[in-house]
Amino acid sequence: MSEMSEEASPPEGIEENSSQITYTSYRDETQLGPIMALIDKELSEPYSIFTYRYFITLWPHLCFMAFHGSECVGTIVCKMGQHRSTFRGYIAMLVVIKPYRGKGIATELVTRCLQVMRDSGCDEVTLEAEVTNKGALALYGNLGFVRAKRLHRYYLNGVDAYRLKLLFPRPQDSASLQSNPQLWQGATHYPAELKEEAEEERSVSFLRELPENSVSFGDVKGLESPAEIVFHLSL
Amino acid sequence: MDRGPGLSENAATPSFSSAQQPAAEAPLPAGDQTNWVDGTVFLKAACDDLAVGELIHGENFSLFEAMSALEIMDPKMDAGMTTSGYKTVEEAIERGAAPVDLTISQIIDVMDHLLSCEATWHKGHSLAQTVFSCLYMLKLDRTTPNVLLHAYCKITRATCSLVRTAIVLSDIHEEEDFVTFGFGLPLDAEGDSKCLASLNAVEEVLARQLRGCKGLTSGKKKSTEEVEPLQDDPELEEQFCEALLCRLRFRKYLYHAYLYMDKPLGRGSEMAQKHIAKALTELNAIRASSAFLASRRSVKESLGSVTTASGQPALGFDESVNRRLLAPTPPRSIDILSWNETLKYFEQLLNDLNRICSLSSNPELEDLLQYIVDVQKSQPDLVARARLQLRLLQDGKLLGLETIADGLCRAIKMQNRPAKETETYNFLNQCGRWMLQLIRTMCTNPAWQRRKLGRFIQEWGSLLEQAEFSREASLRKAGRDGNEEKTGWTDDAVMGWAAESLSWVVTHFLMLGFELELYSPNEYCMVYWYLDHSLMTLMQYKLVKERRLHEAEFARVNDTSPESAKKKGKKKRPGTVKPIANKEIRFTPSVLLLQCHINLCKGLIWMLVALTADRKIAHRETVFNSELERFTQRFELLHKIVVPEPMTYLDYREAIRHRSQSIKELYQLSYDHFSAVQQHLQELNQVVSKATKMESVSKTQRLADIRQMEQVAARNRVVLQIAHQAGPGDNLRVTFDFSQHPCFAVAVVKKT
């Protein structure tokens, strides 16, 4: 789906600081009109009423709105659910109207959704953004999203998209950081001495200066000799 | 009906049967045992019964249905809402939108705009909105009286048909790539194979006419046969003749080139290349004619959106007549390529086709893969890539000549084919299937290619793992029997080759990520580190292979014992013959290229480590996760395979940890690697320049690579010096870009 462009352009005629922006969670159907109007105006992709209802009615707690006074100046629409073996959050639409961009409103909207998703047990969050939308890409990059894939001519206007993905910390990954070094060294096939030695020796033209049948390739990580590789694979 | 706040999962389907419709008016005429009833009243009553926020939800109405639903009458979604323009082609023609009687400059405008439409179609838009927005193309028979237009349209249609067939056959397009769906448009017409006959006839007349004009202007006497001039002004006759001729000839040569590309390699390629060269010449003539045609334009407009050489809009095009043929999706905005873009597009297409035709008849598998990578470097569009794939895999054979099994044996350098139903045999069979898929995938667009490769890596990885398991099992069994004869070096060669291939794909996969701009600056270090790991693994397998070949050669030359014949093809363990020194192994271009890539990676890794330690790279912590999660996410796929050995985040942190090294030493370390790159590049340059067996495309690309890598190494060395001289701290801001090489970044320094 689409993402608004969040170029860091100076606000036009908006003097108020961002503390005067208030954020509310979606309440009921009466707010659907303003949300739709906002999104339809800013995004290139046309969405039917069914699409809005699909998201907002099923996940009202994943829809936030930003207000300046009584004016709705930004909104975010998301969903979450089981995707293959993961529980995945998905950001469907994000819009901040032009005069209010570059004030961190979008970051705040996304942050609120990410918090709900994390607390609801999501493993990861994905979304699509146009490759040309530098502002949105920077925003998500700063929040820890990785560009997982590029989608060729994803949008109706023929522009490529990135699929962005944020992985929430998993217990098993963090555990691996504290694990006994002996253990993981045992898990790889290399003797620890070899690793040490290889790290020390970083000869540049490693191909030429090796003794006959040499073991080390001067690698940062320490790899086996050719003979051992064959052995390792065939045994 | 459920009245919960959310959607009801079990919402009762409202019944429209007349039994429950006491208030219904008389039923409408029924057919096939169906009664049609006006449901307005019922619906109205049901709506009044619902509070705000309540919905009726059918279980089968999911996101997909919601997303594909169109709101009728909404102009943003309903393609039928644009009611302006003609409704049918007949109506358009009737109202005089496509007169057949055209002036010469009008004909040229139609030809040019049609060419722009064709290029736009190749770029992924529907036929209906491009080539068949031409009313003349829709009703080609009408144009018979206008021989010039008729011949041009006919060969255009025949060419489009060839292009579409090739793309459908290659099956490398995705829906976003190319619209093969013809919407019932008259693309394949009988008798189009004879389109050349009518074109040749027209060309003949025009050529005579041109000779006539030339005779006139040079003061010679008129040719004996009078031909009717194309237009009134005799001064302009020659230029008009030329403008028409080059357009017609361009079409002819392009059509010939496509036809010859369908023929087997060898003579087919040669002839195709000849015609491509001629088409390029005509394309230049078309470009040259633009000045003359544009000078006759009365109103000067901005050149951006112009789709003809003259800059005049062409007659006889109307997009609206095909509106009803479009798929039921929101209207896709389409911009026809400009005239200049069109010329550029065809120029690139012809050059790409030329590169594809230049392929020799028997490259080794490894060189073939490199060749595809090299062809892809010029970013060929779908039409060229489809041709590439058809050329590489004709009738399921490599280049239409060699079965994949033969190709594999040649790549692995197997003297003896494995016996049927053995493990090796089955494994090789699977390798063969996988290799065919790999070649096909490598012809797709880079974005799609990388996603597909990800899946391949996993499949290939588990294949290798399985092979390793069964080998282990059979070895254990063999060990008990005291029979070790089961694993000869042939088996090792097979596994070695498979592991080398997988490492190659992983390397390619990681490098493609740079081209697709998937990595952000805070990931560069880990990606170069993993890439380096993968390159090192690849290098090792390559060297093992080279060594084995060398040893086999050595043994063949030195072994004069009578048993030698018996031994051949059997057991040959490393160490049974005199070991070969690394320096004796010949340094192939691919080995040297790897060496350069490895040094570039290492140079960049240590440069990034040093600059980060020196606080010259901005570093930002993220709230929701850390580098660990990004590492996991980036390399999760590669953690599921056996080769290259999976590397964890901890391995990464350990590897880039600088124990006692000072920042200066880190800078020096990086500097040394870049110096090494420059040294290896010289060697590579020599080897490539001298190489005789290399594909010409690869040779050209390699020489270009060398220049790019030289730039990367040289510029980064300068930045390292500047950073070092600036002293410690964040007094400089260093960023990276890919202006010199698609995969290897150059550092850019700014004062803070």
Interface residues (C-beta under 8 A of the other chain):
Chain A: D28 E29 T30 D40 P46 Y47 S48 I49 F50 T51 R53 Y54 T57 L58 P60 K79 T111 L114 R118 E124 V131 G141 N142 L143 G144 V146 R147 A148 K149 R150 L151 H152 R153 Y154 L156 N157 G158 D160 Y162 K165 L166 L167 F168 P169 R170 D173 S174 S176 L177 S179 P181 W184 T188 H189 E199 R202 V204 S205 L207 R208 L210 E212 N213 S214 F217 D219 V220 K221 L223 E224 P226 A227 I229 V230 L233 S234 L235
Chain B: P5 G6 L7 V52 G53 L55 F61 S62 L63 E65 A66 M67 A69 L70 E71 D74 K76 M77 G124 E174 E176 D177 T329 P330 R332 S333 N445 P446 A447 W448 R450 R451 E468 R471 E472 L475 T487 D491 D492 M495 G496 A499 L516 E517 L518 Y519 S520 N522 E523 W529 D532 H533 M536 T537 M539 Q540 Y541 L543 V544 R547 P574 G575 P579 A581 N582 K583 F587 V591 Q595 N599 K602 I605 R620 T622 V623 F624 N625 S626 L628 E629 R630 T632 Q633 R634 V643 E645 M647 T648 Y649 L650 D651 A655 L669 D672 H673 S675 A676 Q679 H680
